[in-house]
Structures are given as structure tokens and as C-alpha cells.
Amino acid sequence: MSNIFETSDFIPVSQTKVSLPATNGLDYNPNQRIEIDIPADIEFINPQETFLECDVKLAYPVNSSDELTVNPANFTLLPQLLMKDIRVYSGGSGRILLDEIQNVNVLTNLRYDYNNNENIKNKRNITEGVPMYNIEHKGTLGGAKAEINDFTKSVFMDAPVTADLNSSMTNDDFTTAKLLLPIPSGLFKTDRVLMNGMLQGLHIEITLESNANIIKNLDQVNYHRMVHSCPVYHSTNGSNDAPDTIASGSSIAHVYIRPENSINNEPLQMPFRVGEKVEFVNKKTLSSTVTNLSNGSAAAWEISEIESDASVSGALVKVTFKSTQVLNGSSLTPNESVMVTDSVANAASYPITYQLSNVNLICERVQMSSGFRGKIQSMMREGGKFMYDFPTHTNYRISQLASDRVASLRLPLQNSRVRGIACIPTDSTVRSQKQMITSAGAYIQYLQDLEANAPVRDGKQGFNGIADNITQYQILYDDGSGMRLNPSREVKCDKISAKNSLNAQFFHEVESGLVASGIDVLSLDKFRENFCIARQMGGGATGVVDTRGKDWNLQVEYNETNAPEFPKLWNNFVHHIRRIEFSSNGISLQI
């Protein structure tokens, strides 16, 4: 029996796109499951050219007049986090679970943060609707970029126009975004043609993420993210020579906003609209003009008009309030007080949601040569086997209490060919939807030194890894001859935890570990925002390790002066090779 293929046998004859509708409905809401079948008559497919096509529209609560009480442009969806869990089965009566990844959006978030450059960002923004930094709304006062800052070119809403700036806000302000999302299963990331016909087709199940977790405030209106990028208070008198400070207890009916942070005296550059509730925060002291900033206050001020006032020096943006307001907190100070949204925090609840519609799987059908098909059939008739390897991940989840200063996390690995592991300690604190939207109480990623150490809090709670005052880590494992430590000495993380310096060995480990975990590292900019422990398991670029029947423990220590603050859910993604074995007796899977 010959098992030699000619190179020409592997060259596809043609490729055509096929659209396959979901089998269990047309519209989907958060937490629901999408099911799609790829029929067996599509004999060969190109896995990397398989995408989920869908329309997405956001919807927000309205008042008794069917009007929104918050600017829809102040929010965005994170479409890269839409798919929470994924399962891929073979077809036929003997259905086999070929691939399953739980919390796959945590892995996707890690990949998008580290496999990242400007070209990739642009492509993801165009095809997937992933939010992208808009230089038209850049901060001009220093500090980090407010990355989620686009309210004029977002795919989820129309750009504001002057005629609508002072009109009531409704859900009609949202547009239907058309997204093309890659399938996050490892089976659809391989570059090898997949014998779908021999698998008797494929059945795909995708569980959608909760709406509370993936709809967020824009950074430049959010007190908990980047106060240095918010609109800056100028005065109430409009004077450049003697702008007035308004003391607590005083009454005001309007304010003027400075040109900084790209406002440029243009009302359309204001990230607010009529009907929205706002307040002011001193960006240096972080004190508020109302009594309870984190949870909202009845003293929040509702906007009634936004306009350009040419009667004052330099022409400034004027914001008028629905009624005269009395300051009962900090003073309004020129160049220091900034305007932030309070609409979500001020509401009793805020069930923002999304809906998917017109869900299809775009699949590339590949027509292979007759020689390729003939040799496979010949091998099967002669009792041979055909092997198909593909890389994927298995997520081993482990919880850790906030009070654990030293933890030994046992990893129950049961994979035969492991390349690497990426361990992501996500914040598992239970929060309300309002807190998730605004990042209230979330982990502090870093401090803005320019603004009196103003905290920048985690904007993707439950997806980003948090350092949380970690000191060091090490992996303890049994290689068959006894317990060993890998690497041989602890990997220090204390300077990263302190948010003021770097640990060199950590970067060596995380880069090599992520590459071995199937993530091509193009940028390490997000090491602090999305903290990750990664380790290359096998030697060389393609080395593997059999982890079955052995003990593996991740040992982490939190010995800094400040104790860890948050409970954690460790998502440990093990990158390994699976094998589908085709024979005359059917198919089998080796994990």
C-alpha cells in the first residue's frame, strides 16, 4: 500500500464561498446558544476562511416618553468577546466532540492584546467592529490613550449631526452593525484543508456572552477610567482673563467647556447630548460636585442644551442645564474640574442589551484534485488510516480567594501533546451591571501621575488578567523521575505589581510561553492591562510534552506589603495537538 502523496495532489482546484444559516433560530439574545451545521456534501473546507456573519444592534432602556436618558454614543459593544463557549462535533449518528473551549473569549481577548499592530487593528475594526482609537477625539493633556473613545465613527451608532445634538435620544440612533467574526475553535485556525465529508459534516455550538460583560462606557466620559481625557471646565462667565471658580453651595445654570481634549469649541466634539445626566470631578483631587459619585446621586445635572457661544472670548462650547443646580460637593475649578457621565450610576438599574440577527456561517468550500480523493479512498480500502492533526486549547479553570497569600494551584492536565500554557488570573468579583459598564470598583491597572495618581480601572473585568500585588510564580511538575521546578528559579513580578517598573525575566517567559501557546506576540504593550503567566512546555518550536498521569502545580506568591484585593478565576489555557484518525471503522479522536 502506498502512502506517498504527490505535491500536486494537495493543490486545491477551486474555492467557493457558501453561506449556511443557523439551525435553531434567526435572532439571538445574550446567553443564548447558536447552532450551525456544515453538511457532509461540502466535502472539503478551508477552516481559516470560516466566519460567523451576523447583524448586531444595541438597545438601551427608555423613559416613559420612549426617550433615552443617556447618550448612545457614550457606549460600545466589544464584539471580540461575543462568543463565550464553543463546541464542535462531528456529524452523523456517532457524534464526537472534536473541540471544546470554555470561556474562549478570555483567550480571544489575550490574543487580541498581544497579537496586535496597527494593520491588524484596522482590519479587526473593519471586519469585526472591534473598537479602535479615534485620533479625532484624542486627549491633549498627556497620559495614556483613551482607547475606547470613538463616538463618531463607531459601527454601532450614527455620527452626531448638529440638528440632532439637542434633540431627544431614542434607540433609532443605533445602527445595525454587520460583523464578520472568526470562529475561535482550534479546528478552524489550522491552515490544513479539513475533510468535512469524512467527518459526516460538522455541528457547531456557540454560547453568547452576557450583555453586562461586553457593553462599556467610553473612556473619555468615565470617572473610573480616564478623567484626564474628559471635557474640562472653563468657567461660567466665559472669560479667558478671569475664569471664575464656583464654590460649594453656589448655584449655576450653565458652564463653558475648554477646547482641550479635542473639544475645539465644536459642540459635535462633546461626548454628551441633551437629556444626559452629568457631574463634575476635580481631576487632581478626584472629589466630586455631588455627594456620592460611585453610586449616582439625585443631584446629578441634566443637560438641556449644548451650543457654541461666540459672544465669549474665543468662542466656547456652552452647556446649559435643565434647571439651576446647587453645588453640594467640591468647587468648580477652571482647568481642574472635568465633566463625566452620571446617567448609568444615577439610574436604579441599567439593563443595556444587544441582539444578533441574520446569523450565518460563511464557509469556504474547497474542490480538491481527483488524485487526492482517490488516494485517501484507496488507503481506507486497504485498511490504512488517515491522520489529521490540529492545534487547540483546553481551559482548566481554578478559583483563588483574595485572602490567599501563597497558593498552589493544581492543574489537572490530561493532554498527550502539550506545547504551552497561558494562565490568566481574571477578577471574579460579583458586580452589578452598572458597575460592569462603568468599571466602578474594578482593579486599578495603573495610575495617571500627571493627575495626582488618578486611577485607571480595568475596563474588561472578567476577561483581563490582573497582577493584584503578585510577587513571584513557579511551576512544580512531575516528570516521572520526581518533582521538579520549572523554571529553576522563581519568576519575579513584584515591580510589575508595584506599577512603577519592569521585571525582565517575566517578559522573557511570557513571550516564549505565548508563542508556544499559539499566540504570535507582536506587542507587549498590554502586559499591565492584561497580565498573564505563560510557559513553554516542550523544547523548541514544535516540541511537545505528555502531561497525562503527572502532577502539575502553579505556585503563586503574594508577599508584597499590600495584600491582594480580588478573588480570582484562573483560566489556564493549555495549547496542545489533537488528532482525528480516519479508518474504515470510522473516526476516533486522540486528545
C-alpha positions as CSV (number, residue, x, y, z in Angstrom):
1,M,0.0,0.0,0.0
2,S,1.4,3.4,-1.0
3,N,1.1,6.2,1.4
4,I,3.0,8.7,-0.7
5,F,1.2,11.8,-1.9
6,E,2.4,14.0,-4.8
7,T,2.7,17.7,-4.1
8,S,0.2,18.4,-6.8
9,D,-2.4,16.3,-5.0
10,F,-2.6,18.9,-2.3
11,I,-3.2,21.9,-4.6
12,P,-6.9,23.0,-4.4
13,V,-8.7,23.1,-7.8
14,S,-11.1,25.8,-6.8
15,Q,-12.6,27.6,-3.8
16,T,-16.1,28.9,-3.4
17,K,-17.9,30.7,-0.5
18,V,-21.0,29.0,1.0
19,S,-23.4,30.7,3.4
20,L,-25.0,28.4,6.0
21,P,-27.9,29.7,8.2
22,A,-28.2,28.9,11.9
23,T,-30.4,25.9,12.5
24,N,-32.1,27.0,15.8
25,G,-33.5,30.4,15.0
26,L,-33.0,33.8,13.4
27,D,-32.5,36.2,16.3
28,Y,-30.4,35.7,19.4
29,N,-30.1,37.5,22.7
30,P,-27.3,37.4,25.4
31,N,-26.5,34.0,26.9
32,Q,-28.4,32.1,24.1
33,R,-26.8,29.4,22.0
34,I,-26.3,29.4,18.3
35,E,-26.2,26.1,16.4
36,I,-25.0,25.7,12.9
37,D,-24.4,22.6,10.7
38,I,-21.9,22.2,7.9
39,P,-23.4,19.4,5.8
40,A,-21.3,16.4,4.7
41,D,-21.9,17.2,1.0
42,I,-19.4,20.0,1.4
43,E,-16.6,17.5,1.2
44,F,-13.6,19.7,1.9
45,I,-13.4,23.1,3.6
46,N,-10.7,25.7,4.3
47,P,-11.0,26.2,8.1
48,Q,-9.2,29.5,8.3
49,E,-11.7,31.0,5.9
50,T,-14.8,30.2,8.0
51,F,-16.5,33.1,9.7
52,L,-19.7,33.9,11.7
53,E,-21.6,36.6,9.8
54,C,-24.2,38.4,11.9
55,D,-26.0,41.7,12.4
56,V,-25.8,43.3,15.8
57,K,-27.8,46.1,17.3
58,L,-27.7,47.7,20.7
59,A,-30.8,48.7,22.7
60,Y,-31.0,50.8,25.9
61,P,-33.7,51.5,28.5
62,V,-36.1,54.4,27.7
63,N,-38.2,56.6,29.9
64,S,-42.0,57.0,29.8
65,S,-41.7,59.1,26.6
66,D,-39.7,56.3,24.8
67,E,-36.6,58.5,25.1
68,L,-33.1,57.5,26.2
69,T,-31.7,59.2,29.2
70,V,-28.1,58.6,28.2
71,N,-26.1,59.4,25.0
72,P,-26.0,56.2,23.0
73,A,-22.6,57.2,21.6
74,N,-21.2,57.0,25.1
75,F,-21.2,53.2,24.9
76,T,-19.8,50.5,22.7
77,L,-20.0,46.7,22.4
78,L,-16.8,44.6,22.4
79,P,-17.7,42.1,19.6
80,Q,-14.4,40.1,20.0
81,L,-15.9,38.9,23.4
82,L,-19.3,37.9,22.0
83,M,-18.6,34.1,21.9
84,K,-18.3,32.7,25.4
85,D,-18.1,29.0,24.8
86,I,-17.7,26.9,21.7
87,R,-18.1,23.2,20.9
88,V,-17.5,21.5,17.5
89,Y,-18.9,18.0,16.9
90,S,-18.6,15.6,14.0
91,G,-21.8,14.8,12.2
92,G,-23.7,11.5,11.8
93,S,-25.3,9.3,14.4
94,G,-22.0,8.7,16.2
95,R,-21.4,12.4,17.0
96,I,-18.0,13.0,18.6
97,L,-17.0,16.2,20.4
98,L,-13.9,17.2,18.5
99,D,-13.2,20.5,20.2
100,E,-14.5,22.4,23.2
101,I,-13.1,25.6,24.7
102,Q,-14.8,27.2,27.7
103,N,-14.5,31.0,28.2
104,V,-12.9,31.2,24.8
105,N,-13.5,35.0,24.8
106,V,-10.8,35.3,27.6
107,L,-8.4,33.6,25.2
108,T,-9.5,35.8,22.3
109,N,-9.0,38.9,24.5
110,L,-5.5,37.7,25.3
111,R,-4.7,37.0,21.6
112,Y,-6.1,40.4,20.5
113,D,-4.0,42.2,23.1
114,Y,-0.7,40.6,22.4
115,N,-1.0,39.7,18.7
116,N,-1.5,43.3,17.7
117,N,-0.2,46.0,15.5
118,E,-1.8,49.0,13.6
119,N,-2.6,46.9,10.5
120,I,-4.2,44.2,12.5
121,K,-6.2,46.7,14.5
122,N,-7.5,48.3,11.3
123,K,-8.6,45.0,9.8
124,R,-10.3,43.9,13.0
125,N,-12.1,47.2,13.2
126,I,-13.4,47.0,9.6
127,T,-14.4,43.3,9.6
128,E,-15.3,42.6,13.3
129,G,-16.3,46.0,14.5
130,V,-13.7,45.9,17.3
131,P,-13.5,49.5,18.8
132,M,-10.4,51.4,17.7
133,Y,-8.8,54.6,18.9
134,N,-10.0,57.6,17.0
135,I,-7.4,60.4,16.9
136,E,-10.2,63.0,16.3
137,H,-11.1,62.6,20.0
138,K,-7.6,62.3,21.4
139,G,-6.7,63.6,24.8
140,T,-4.4,66.6,24.7
141,L,-3.4,66.9,28.3
142,G,-0.9,63.9,28.5
143,G,-1.4,60.5,30.0
144,A,-2.3,57.2,28.4
145,K,-4.6,57.0,25.3
146,A,-8.3,56.6,25.9
147,E,-8.6,53.6,23.5
148,I,-12.4,53.3,23.7
149,N,-13.1,56.8,22.6
150,D,-14.8,56.8,19.3
151,F,-18.4,58.2,19.2
152,T,-18.4,59.5,15.6
153,K,-17.1,56.5,13.5
154,S,-18.4,53.6,15.6
155,V,-20.2,50.9,13.7
156,F,-22.9,50.8,16.4
157,M,-24.4,54.2,16.0
158,D,-24.7,57.1,13.5
159,A,-22.3,60.0,13.8
160,P,-23.9,63.0,15.5
161,V,-25.1,65.9,13.4
162,T,-25.9,69.5,14.6
163,A,-29.7,69.0,14.0
164,D,-29.8,66.1,16.4
165,L,-27.4,67.4,19.1
166,N,-30.2,69.0,21.1
167,S,-33.0,66.6,20.3
168,S,-34.3,63.7,22.3
169,M,-32.3,60.4,22.1
170,T,-34.0,57.2,21.1
171,N,-33.0,53.7,20.1
172,D,-33.3,54.7,16.5
173,D,-29.9,56.4,17.0
174,F,-28.3,53.0,16.9
175,T,-27.4,51.4,13.6
176,T,-27.3,47.7,12.7
177,A,-23.6,46.7,12.6
178,K,-22.6,43.9,10.2
179,L,-19.9,41.8,11.6
180,L,-17.7,39.0,10.3
181,L,-16.2,37.1,13.3
182,P,-13.6,34.4,13.0
183,I,-14.5,31.1,14.7
184,P,-12.4,30.8,17.8
185,S,-12.2,27.0,17.8
186,G,-8.7,25.5,17.2
187,L,-10.2,23.3,14.5
188,F,-10.9,26.5,12.5
189,K,-7.4,28.0,13.0
190,T,-5.4,25.3,11.2
191,D,-4.1,26.0,7.7
192,R,-4.8,22.5,6.5
193,V,-7.8,21.5,4.4
194,L,-10.4,19.8,6.6
195,M,-12.1,16.6,5.3
196,N,-15.6,17.6,6.3
197,G,-17.2,14.8,4.2
198,M,-15.3,12.1,6.1
199,L,-16.5,13.6,9.3
200,Q,-20.1,13.3,8.1
201,G,-20.3,17.1,8.4
202,L,-19.8,19.3,11.5
203,H,-22.1,20.7,14.1
204,I,-21.1,23.9,15.8
205,E,-22.5,25.3,19.1
206,I,-21.7,28.8,20.2
207,T,-22.9,30.3,23.5
208,L,-23.1,34.1,23.6
209,E,-21.7,36.2,26.4
210,S,-23.9,38.2,28.9
211,N,-24.8,41.7,27.9
212,A,-23.5,43.0,31.2
213,N,-19.9,41.9,30.5
214,I,-19.3,43.3,27.0
215,I,-21.1,46.7,26.8
216,K,-18.9,49.5,28.1
217,N,-18.7,53.3,28.7
218,L,-16.4,55.3,26.6
219,D,-13.2,56.2,28.4
220,Q,-13.5,60.0,28.0
221,V,-16.8,60.3,29.9
222,N,-16.0,57.7,32.6
223,Y,-14.8,58.8,36.0
224,H,-13.4,55.3,36.7
225,R,-11.3,55.1,33.6
226,M,-9.5,58.3,32.4
227,V,-10.6,61.6,34.0
228,H,-7.7,63.4,32.2
229,S,-9.4,62.8,28.9
230,C,-12.8,64.2,29.9
231,P,-14.2,67.6,28.8
232,V,-12.5,70.3,31.0
233,Y,-14.4,73.1,32.8
234,H,-13.6,76.6,31.7
235,S,-15.9,78.9,33.7
236,T,-19.4,80.2,33.9
237,N,-18.5,83.7,32.8
238,G,-16.7,82.7,29.6
239,S,-13.7,85.0,30.4
240,N,-10.2,83.8,29.4
241,D,-8.7,86.5,31.5
242,A,-10.6,85.9,34.7
243,P,-12.4,82.5,34.6
244,D,-14.5,82.1,37.7
245,T,-14.3,79.3,40.4
246,I,-17.7,78.3,41.7
247,A,-17.6,77.4,45.4
248,S,-19.7,74.7,47.1
249,G,-23.2,76.0,47.9
250,S,-23.4,78.3,44.9
251,S,-26.0,77.9,42.1
252,I,-25.3,77.7,38.4
253,A,-27.4,77.3,35.3
254,H,-24.7,76.7,32.7
255,V,-20.9,76.1,32.2
256,Y,-18.4,76.7,29.4
257,I,-16.0,73.9,28.3
258,R,-12.4,74.5,27.3
259,P,-11.0,73.5,23.9
260,E,-8.7,70.8,25.4
261,N,-9.1,67.1,24.7
262,S,-10.2,67.8,21.1
263,I,-13.4,69.7,22.0
264,N,-12.0,72.6,19.9
265,N,-15.0,74.9,20.6
266,E,-17.1,72.4,18.5
267,P,-20.4,71.1,20.1
268,L,-20.3,68.0,18.0
269,Q,-17.0,67.1,19.6
270,M,-18.7,66.9,23.0
271,P,-19.3,63.3,24.0
272,F,-22.7,64.3,25.6
273,R,-26.2,65.2,24.4
274,V,-29.4,66.7,25.7
275,G,-31.1,64.6,28.4
276,E,-27.9,63.1,29.7
277,K,-27.0,63.5,33.4
278,V,-23.5,64.6,34.3
279,E,-21.5,65.9,37.1
280,F,-18.0,67.4,37.6
281,V,-14.9,65.8,39.2
282,N,-11.7,67.5,40.1
283,K,-9.1,65.6,38.2
284,K,-6.4,66.4,40.7
285,T,-8.2,65.7,43.9
286,L,-10.8,63.3,42.5
287,S,-13.5,65.0,44.5
288,S,-17.0,65.4,43.0
289,T,-19.6,68.1,42.8
290,V,-22.2,65.7,44.1
291,T,-22.3,63.6,47.3
292,N,-22.0,60.1,46.1
293,L,-20.1,59.7,42.8
294,S,-19.7,55.9,42.7
295,N,-23.4,55.1,43.1
296,G,-25.0,58.1,41.5
297,S,-26.9,60.9,43.1
298,A,-30.2,62.7,42.6
299,A,-28.0,65.9,42.4
300,A,-26.6,64.9,39.0
301,W,-27.3,67.6,36.4
302,E,-29.4,67.0,33.3
303,I,-28.3,68.7,30.1
304,S,-30.9,70.8,28.3
305,E,-28.7,72.4,25.5
306,I,-25.2,72.2,24.0
307,E,-24.2,75.1,21.7
308,S,-21.2,77.2,20.6
309,D,-21.3,80.7,22.2
310,A,-19.4,83.2,20.0
311,S,-20.2,86.1,22.4
312,V,-17.5,85.0,24.8
313,S,-13.8,85.2,24.2
314,G,-12.5,82.7,21.7
315,A,-16.0,81.1,21.2
316,L,-16.5,78.3,23.7
317,V,-18.9,75.3,24.0
318,K,-21.7,76.2,26.3
319,V,-23.6,73.5,28.2
320,T,-26.9,74.6,29.8
321,F,-28.7,72.5,32.5
322,K,-32.4,71.7,32.7
323,S,-32.7,73.6,36.0
324,T,-30.4,75.7,38.2
325,Q,-28.1,73.4,40.1
326,V,-26.5,73.9,43.5
327,L,-23.0,72.6,44.2
328,N,-23.0,70.4,47.3
329,G,-19.6,68.9,46.9
330,S,-16.2,70.2,45.6
331,S,-15.8,73.6,43.9
332,L,-15.8,74.0,40.1
333,T,-12.2,75.0,39.4
334,P,-11.0,76.1,35.9
335,N,-8.6,73.7,34.2
336,E,-9.1,71.2,37.0
337,S,-12.8,70.2,37.0
338,V,-13.9,67.8,34.3
339,M,-17.4,66.7,33.1
340,V,-18.2,63.0,33.5
341,T,-21.4,61.0,32.8
342,D,-23.7,60.0,35.7
343,S,-26.6,58.6,33.7
344,V,-25.8,54.9,34.4
345,A,-24.8,55.4,38.0
346,N,-27.8,57.6,38.6
347,A,-30.3,55.0,37.4
348,A,-31.8,52.4,39.7
349,S,-30.8,49.8,37.1
350,Y,-29.5,49.9,33.6
351,P,-30.1,46.7,31.6
352,I,-28.3,47.6,28.4
353,T,-28.6,44.7,25.9
354,Y,-27.8,43.6,22.3
355,Q,-29.4,41.3,19.7
356,L,-27.9,39.2,17.0
357,S,-29.8,38.6,13.8
358,N,-29.3,37.2,10.3
359,V,-26.7,34.7,11.7
360,N,-24.9,32.7,9.0
361,L,-21.7,30.7,8.8
362,I,-19.6,31.7,5.8
363,C,-17.6,28.6,4.8
364,E,-15.1,28.2,2.0
365,R,-15.7,25.0,0.0
366,V,-12.5,23.6,-1.4
367,Q,-12.5,21.4,-4.5
368,M,-9.6,19.0,-4.3
369,S,-8.0,17.1,-7.1
370,S,-9.3,13.6,-8.0
371,G,-5.9,12.2,-7.2
372,F,-6.2,13.4,-3.6
373,R,-9.6,11.9,-3.1
374,G,-8.6,8.7,-4.8
375,K,-5.6,8.1,-2.7
376,I,-7.5,8.6,0.5
377,Q,-10.2,6.1,-0.6
378,S,-7.5,3.6,-1.7
379,M,-5.8,3.8,1.7
380,M,-9.1,3.2,3.5
381,R,-10.0,0.2,1.4
382,E,-6.6,-1.4,2.1
383,G,-7.0,-1.0,5.9
384,G,-4.9,2.1,6.2
385,K,-5.5,5.2,8.4
386,F,-5.5,8.9,7.7
387,M,-4.4,11.2,10.4
388,Y,-5.4,14.8,10.8
389,D,-3.7,16.9,13.5
390,F,-4.9,20.3,14.6
391,P,-3.8,22.7,17.5
392,T,-6.3,23.8,20.0
393,H,-6.8,24.8,23.7
394,T,-8.4,23.3,26.8
395,N,-9.3,25.6,29.6
396,Y,-8.6,24.3,33.1
397,R,-10.3,26.8,35.5
398,I,-9.3,27.2,39.1
399,S,-10.6,29.7,41.7
400,Q,-8.5,31.5,44.3
401,L,-9.6,33.5,47.3
402,A,-8.5,37.1,47.7
403,S,-7.0,36.2,51.1
404,D,-4.6,33.6,49.7
405,R,-1.1,35.0,50.1
406,V,0.5,31.7,48.9
407,A,-1.4,29.4,46.6
408,S,-0.5,26.1,45.0
409,L,-3.0,25.7,42.1
410,R,-3.1,22.1,40.9
411,L,-3.5,21.8,37.1
412,P,-5.3,18.5,36.2
413,L,-3.7,18.4,32.7
414,Q,-4.8,15.4,30.6
415,N,-3.4,16.2,27.2
416,S,-0.9,14.0,25.3
417,R,0.9,16.6,23.2
418,V,1.2,19.9,25.0
419,R,3.2,22.8,23.6
420,G,2.5,25.6,26.1
421,I,0.2,27.1,28.7
422,A,-1.2,30.6,29.3
423,C,-2.6,31.2,32.8
424,I,-4.8,34.3,33.1
425,P,-6.0,35.4,36.6
426,T,-9.2,37.2,36.0
427,D,-11.2,39.2,38.6
428,S,-14.1,37.1,39.7
429,T,-15.8,39.7,42.0
430,V,-19.6,39.7,41.6
431,R,-20.7,43.1,40.4
432,S,-23.9,44.7,39.2
433,Q,-24.4,45.5,35.6
434,K,-24.0,49.2,36.3
435,Q,-20.6,48.5,37.9
436,M,-19.6,46.4,35.0
437,I,-20.5,49.1,32.5
438,T,-18.7,51.9,34.4
439,S,-15.8,49.8,35.8
440,A,-16.7,51.0,39.3
441,G,-14.6,49.3,42.0
442,A,-12.5,47.3,39.4
443,Y,-8.8,46.5,39.6
444,I,-6.5,49.5,39.1
445,Q,-4.3,48.8,36.1
446,Y,-2.1,51.9,36.6
447,L,-2.1,55.4,37.9
448,Q,-2.0,58.7,35.9
449,D,0.9,60.5,37.6
450,L,0.0,63.7,35.7
451,E,-3.3,63.9,37.5
452,A,-2.4,63.2,41.2
453,N,-2.3,59.4,40.7
454,A,-5.8,59.2,39.2
455,P,-6.6,55.5,38.8
456,V,-7.3,53.8,35.5
457,R,-9.5,50.8,36.3
458,D,-9.9,47.6,34.4
459,G,-12.4,48.1,31.6
460,K,-12.9,44.4,30.8
461,Q,-13.5,42.8,34.2
462,G,-13.5,39.0,33.9
463,F,-11.5,39.0,30.7
464,N,-8.3,40.8,31.6
465,G,-5.7,39.2,33.8
466,I,-4.8,41.2,36.9
467,A,-1.4,41.2,38.7
468,D,-3.0,42.2,42.1
469,N,0.2,42.5,44.0
470,I,1.7,39.2,42.9
471,T,5.4,38.7,44.0
472,Q,6.5,35.7,42.0
473,Y,5.5,32.4,40.5
474,Q,6.9,29.0,39.6
475,I,5.6,25.7,38.1
476,L,6.1,22.4,40.0
477,Y,5.7,19.2,38.0
478,D,6.4,15.5,38.0
479,D,8.5,14.4,35.0
480,G,8.4,10.7,36.0
481,S,11.6,10.7,38.0
482,G,10.5,13.1,40.7
483,M,9.1,16.6,41.3
484,R,10.9,19.4,39.6
485,L,10.6,23.2,39.5
486,N,10.3,25.0,36.1
487,P,11.9,27.4,35.6
488,S,14.6,26.6,38.1
489,R,14.2,29.9,40.0
490,E,11.2,32.0,40.7
491,V,9.9,34.4,38.1
492,K,9.7,37.8,39.9
493,C,6.7,40.0,39.2
494,D,7.0,42.5,42.1
495,K,7.9,45.5,40.0
496,I,5.0,45.0,37.7
497,S,2.7,44.7,40.7
498,A,4.1,48.0,42.0
499,K,3.1,49.6,38.7
500,N,6.3,51.6,38.5
501,S,8.9,49.3,36.8
502,L,9.5,46.1,34.9
503,N,10.8,42.5,35.7
504,A,13.0,41.4,32.8
505,Q,12.6,37.6,33.3
506,F,8.8,37.9,33.3
507,F,8.9,39.3,29.8
508,H,11.2,36.5,28.5
509,E,8.8,33.9,30.0
510,V,5.6,35.5,28.8
511,E,6.8,36.0,25.2
512,S,8.1,32.4,24.7
513,G,5.2,31.0,26.6
514,L,2.6,32.8,24.5
515,V,4.3,31.8,21.2
516,A,4.2,28.2,22.4
517,S,0.6,28.7,23.3
518,G,-0.3,29.6,19.7
519,I,-0.3,33.4,20.1
520,D,2.2,35.2,17.8
521,V,3.4,38.0,20.1
522,L,3.7,41.3,18.1
523,S,3.2,43.7,21.0
524,L,3.8,43.7,24.8
525,D,2.1,47.0,25.4
526,K,-0.8,45.3,27.3
527,F,1.3,43.4,29.8
528,R,-0.1,45.5,32.7
529,E,-3.7,45.8,31.5
530,N,-3.9,42.1,30.7
531,F,-1.5,40.3,33.0
532,C,-0.6,36.7,32.0
533,I,1.6,33.9,33.2
534,A,2.8,31.8,30.3
535,R,5.2,28.9,29.9
536,Q,6.6,26.9,27.0
537,M,6.2,23.3,27.9
538,G,8.0,21.4,25.1
539,G,11.5,22.1,23.7
540,G,12.0,24.1,20.5
541,A,9.3,25.5,18.2
542,T,7.4,22.2,17.8
543,G,8.3,20.3,21.0
544,V,5.5,18.7,23.0
545,V,5.1,17.2,26.4
546,D,2.8,14.3,27.5
547,T,1.1,15.7,30.7
548,R,-1.2,12.6,31.4
549,G,-0.8,10.9,34.7
550,K,1.6,13.6,36.1
551,D,1.2,16.3,38.7
552,W,1.3,19.9,37.6
553,N,1.1,22.8,40.1
554,L,1.3,26.6,39.5
555,Q,2.7,28.1,42.7
556,V,2.0,31.8,43.1
557,E,3.0,34.1,46.0
558,Y,1.6,37.4,47.1
559,N,4.2,38.7,49.6
560,E,4.0,42.4,48.9
561,T,3.2,44.9,51.6
562,N,-0.2,45.4,50.1
563,A,-2.3,42.3,50.2
564,P,-4.2,41.1,47.1
565,E,-7.7,42.7,46.8
566,F,-9.7,40.5,44.5
567,P,-10.8,36.9,44.2
568,K,-9.6,35.3,41.0
569,L,-10.7,32.8,38.4
570,W,-7.6,31.4,36.8
571,N,-8.3,30.5,33.1
572,N,-5.4,28.1,32.3
573,F,-5.4,27.6,28.5
574,V,-3.3,24.5,27.6
575,H,-2.2,24.6,24.0
576,H,-2.0,21.1,22.6
577,I,-2.3,19.0,19.5
578,R,-5.3,16.8,18.8
579,R,-5.5,14.1,16.2
580,I,-8.5,12.9,14.3
581,E,-7.9,9.4,13.0
582,F,-9.9,8.2,9.9
583,S,-10.1,4.5,9.1
584,S,-12.6,2.0,7.5
585,N,-14.1,1.5,11.0
586,G,-15.0,5.2,11.4
587,I,-13.3,8.1,13.1
588,S,-11.7,8.5,16.6
589,L,-10.1,11.4,18.5
590,Q,-6.8,11.5,20.4
591,I,-6.5,14.3,22.9
